[in-house]
Amino acid sequence: MTKLQKSIDKRNALIKATIELVNNNGFHATPMSKIAKMANVSPATIYLYFENKQDLVNQTYLEVKTKYTDFVFNTYDENTSIKTGFELIWKRIAEFNINECEYSFFLTQCNNTPIIDEPSRQEGIKHLQPLLDLWKRGKDEGVIKPISDYILYAYSINPISSLMMAQKLGQFQLTKANTEEAFLTAWDSIKL
């Protein structure tokens, strides 16, 4: 194994440990020493890759956000109709949340708590640009309600996280039928 590959593996181990520990313990109950131990590196090694805990969490967030949006927008075509484009994006988000629970839960925590600094949060929002562009086009064409993107997101995208959590806790099972119902409910909440 090359020196470069060992370095990449250590950094990836730190990212993985951060996700797992933040998911299980929260940001404040995840000291650097625990992250280092779980990643099987010395605590000093963390500082070769990250300035501090905030930098580690910010970079982890942006890496996970990139994986998320790469998956979500991989098959999206900006030339489709508003509803078709939204349906494709929404269902890809749902699929990601179901298949990548650890990443999804980490993103949910980052999006719903102040653990990410503002520059990283703004960078994360840029990853959603295709969805924001679709909503703008939908507003311009009179298909989507002319309201804040934050409200659109809260009513159409955030519920997916709630369903994912219910599934994780064994309270609900996302089947093909109720995924379709959930999509139609999301669409009804934002269409004019």
Backbone torsions as a table, in degrees:
resi	resn	phi	psi	omega
1	MET	NA	132.8	-177.9
2	THR	-74.9	163.0	178.1
3	LYS	-62.2	-40.6	178.5
4	LEU	-61.9	-44.0	-179.5
5	GLN	-65.1	-39.1	176.9
6	LYS	-61.2	-40.4	179.2
7	SER	-64.0	-45.5	178.3
8	ILE	-62.0	-42.8	-179.8
9	ASP	-63.0	-40.9	178.6
10	LYS	-64.3	-45.2	179.8
11	ARG	-62.4	-44.4	178.5
12	ASN	-62.4	-38.1	177.7
13	ALA	-63.9	-38.8	177.9
14	LEU	-66.4	-41.0	177.6
15	ILE	-62.7	-47.5	-179.2
16	LYS	-61.5	-44.4	179.4
17	ALA	-63.9	-40.0	179.1
18	THR	-61.3	-46.9	179.5
19	ILE	-58.9	-50.1	-177.0
20	GLU	-62.7	-45.7	-177.6
21	LEU	-70.2	-41.2	177.5
22	VAL	-65.0	-40.6	177.9
23	ASN	-61.1	-40.9	-175.1
24	ASN	-87.6	-30.4	-172.4
25	ASN	-119.6	-14.2	-173.1
26	GLY	87.5	165.5	-175.8
27	PHE	-64.6	-48.6	-173.7
28	HIS	-71.1	-25.0	179.5
29	ALA	-96.3	22.2	179.5
30	THR	-122.2	84.9	178.7
31	PRO	-73.8	157.3	179.4
32	MET	-57.2	-35.8	-178.8
33	SER	-61.5	-39.0	177.7
34	LYS	-68.1	-39.5	178.7
35	ILE	-61.7	-47.1	179.9
36	ALA	-60.8	-44.7	-178.8
37	LYS	-61.8	-46.8	-179.1
38	MET	-64.9	-35.6	-180.0
39	ALA	-79.9	-6.0	179.2
40	ASN	62.1	43.5	175.1
41	VAL	-132.0	163.6	176.7
42	SER	-73.8	149.9	178.6
43	PRO	-55.3	-34.0	179.8
44	ALA	-65.9	-27.9	-179.3
45	THR	-61.8	-33.7	-180.0
46	ILE	-54.0	-40.0	-174.0
47	TYR	-76.0	-4.5	171.1
48	LEU	-77.1	-24.5	-175.4
49	TYR	-110.0	-28.4	-174.0
50	PHE	-136.4	143.8	-178.8
51	GLU	-67.0	-40.9	-176.5
52	ASN	-164.7	-175.0	-178.1
53	LYS	-62.5	-40.6	179.6
54	GLN	-60.9	-43.6	178.3
55	ASP	-62.9	-42.3	178.2
56	LEU	-59.8	-47.8	-179.0
57	VAL	-68.2	-41.4	178.2
58	ASN	-60.4	-47.1	-179.2
59	GLN	-67.0	-36.9	176.8
60	THR	-62.2	-45.9	178.6
61	TYR	-57.1	-47.9	-177.7
62	LEU	-67.3	-35.1	176.0
63	GLU	-65.6	-44.6	-179.7
64	VAL	-67.2	-40.8	178.7
65	LYS	-61.0	-38.4	177.6
66	THR	-64.6	-44.7	177.6
67	LYS	-59.7	-43.7	-179.5
68	TYR	-60.2	-54.4	-175.7
69	THR	-72.0	-31.9	174.2
70	ASP	-59.2	-43.1	179.1
71	PHE	-68.2	-50.0	-174.3
72	VAL	-59.7	-43.6	-173.5
73	PHE	-97.4	4.4	-177.0
74	ASN	-56.6	-39.6	-176.1
75	THR	-107.5	7.5	-177.2
76	TYR	-77.0	136.2	175.9
77	ASP	-119.2	116.2	-175.5
78	GLU	-66.1	-7.6	-179.8
79	ASN	-92.6	0.5	178.6
80	THR	-77.1	169.9	176.9
81	SER	-65.0	162.4	-178.5
82	ILE	-59.4	-51.1	-177.1
83	LYS	-63.7	-45.1	-179.6
84	THR	-62.3	-43.7	178.4
85	GLY	-63.2	-43.9	179.2
86	PHE	-65.1	-40.5	179.5
87	GLU	-61.9	-44.2	179.6
88	LEU	-62.3	-48.0	179.8
89	ILE	-62.1	-47.6	-177.6
90	TRP	-59.4	-46.2	-178.2
91	LYS	-69.4	-32.1	174.8
92	ARG	-67.8	-38.1	175.7
93	ILE	-62.0	-46.3	179.0
94	ALA	-60.1	-44.3	179.8
95	GLU	-62.3	-43.8	177.7
96	PHE	-60.3	-46.4	-178.4
97	ASN	-61.9	-36.2	179.8
98	ILE	-74.3	-44.0	-174.0
99	ASN	-85.4	-22.0	-178.0
100	GLU	-124.1	58.7	-173.9
101	CYS	-55.5	-42.2	-177.4
102	GLU	-63.6	-45.4	177.9
103	TYR	-64.2	-44.9	-177.6
104	SER	-62.0	-44.5	-179.9
105	PHE	-64.5	-40.1	178.1
106	PHE	-61.3	-46.7	178.7
107	LEU	-61.9	-39.8	178.7
108	THR	-61.2	-44.5	178.1
109	GLN	-62.2	-43.4	-179.4
110	CYS	-65.3	-36.9	-178.4
111	ASN	-76.8	-22.5	-174.5
112	ASN	-109.8	7.3	177.2
113	THR	-138.8	163.4	-178.6
114	PRO	-86.6	32.4	-176.5
115	ILE	-79.3	-17.1	-179.9
116	ILE	-98.4	136.3	178.5
117	ASP	-73.0	161.7	-173.5
118	GLU	-61.7	-42.7	177.3
119	PRO	-59.6	-39.2	178.6
120	SER	-69.1	-38.5	177.8
121	ARG	-62.4	-44.3	179.1
122	GLN	-64.2	-39.7	176.3
123	GLU	-62.3	-40.2	178.2
124	GLY	-62.8	-37.8	178.9
125	ILE	-64.4	-36.6	178.5
126	LYS	-58.7	-29.5	179.1
127	HIS	-64.9	-21.5	-178.8
128	LEU	-91.7	10.4	-173.1
129	GLN	-52.6	-41.5	179.1
130	PRO	-59.4	-37.7	177.3
131	LEU	-68.4	-43.8	179.6
132	LEU	-63.1	-39.2	177.1
133	ASP	-64.7	-40.3	177.9
134	LEU	-61.8	-45.2	179.1
135	TRP	-63.1	-40.0	178.8
136	LYS	-62.2	-45.6	178.6
137	ARG	-61.9	-41.1	178.6
138	GLY	-63.2	-38.6	176.6
139	LYS	-66.9	-45.3	-179.1
140	ASP	-61.4	-34.5	-178.8
141	GLU	-88.7	-0.8	179.6
142	GLY	74.5	26.4	-179.8
143	VAL	-101.4	-35.4	-178.3
144	ILE	-106.9	143.0	178.1
145	LYS	-56.2	136.1	-179.7
146	PRO	-81.0	67.6	-179.1
147	ILE	-125.6	172.7	-178.4
148	SER	-55.8	140.9	175.0
149	ASP	-59.6	-31.2	178.2
150	TYR	-64.2	-39.1	177.7
151	ILE	-70.1	-43.1	177.1
152	LEU	-56.9	-45.2	-179.5
153	TYR	-64.2	-44.3	-177.6
154	ALA	-60.9	-37.6	-175.7
155	TYR	-92.6	-19.6	-176.6
156	SER	-113.3	-30.9	-176.1
157	ILE	-103.8	-44.8	-178.1
158	ASN	-55.5	-35.8	178.8
159	PRO	-58.5	-24.6	177.4
160	ILE	-60.3	-40.6	179.0
161	SER	-63.6	-38.9	178.7
162	SER	-63.3	-43.5	177.9
163	LEU	-64.9	-39.4	178.8
164	MET	-62.6	-42.1	179.4
165	MET	-64.9	-41.9	178.0
166	ALA	-61.6	-38.0	177.4
167	GLN	-67.5	-43.2	-180.0
168	LYS	-59.9	-35.8	-179.9
169	LEU	-84.2	-0.6	178.1
170	GLY	78.0	15.7	-177.7
171	GLN	-91.1	-16.0	-172.0
172	PHE	-155.5	146.8	177.1
173	GLN	-122.5	121.0	177.8
174	LEU	-77.1	104.1	175.8
175	THR	-96.4	173.4	177.3
176	LYS	-60.6	-41.5	-177.4
177	ALA	-66.0	-48.4	-177.4
178	ASN	-79.9	-16.1	170.1
179	THR	-67.3	-40.7	176.7
180	GLU	-64.2	-42.6	177.0
181	GLU	-61.4	-41.9	-179.7
182	ALA	-64.9	-40.6	177.0
183	PHE	-61.8	-48.2	-177.7
184	LEU	-61.9	-35.8	176.2
185	THR	-65.5	-42.5	177.7
186	ALA	-62.6	-45.5	-179.8
187	TRP	-62.1	-44.9	179.3
188	ASP	-60.2	-29.3	-176.8
189	SER	-74.6	-19.7	-176.3
190	ILE	-117.3	-16.1	-178.1
191	LYS	-78.5	152.2	177.0
192	LEU	-75.6	NA	NA
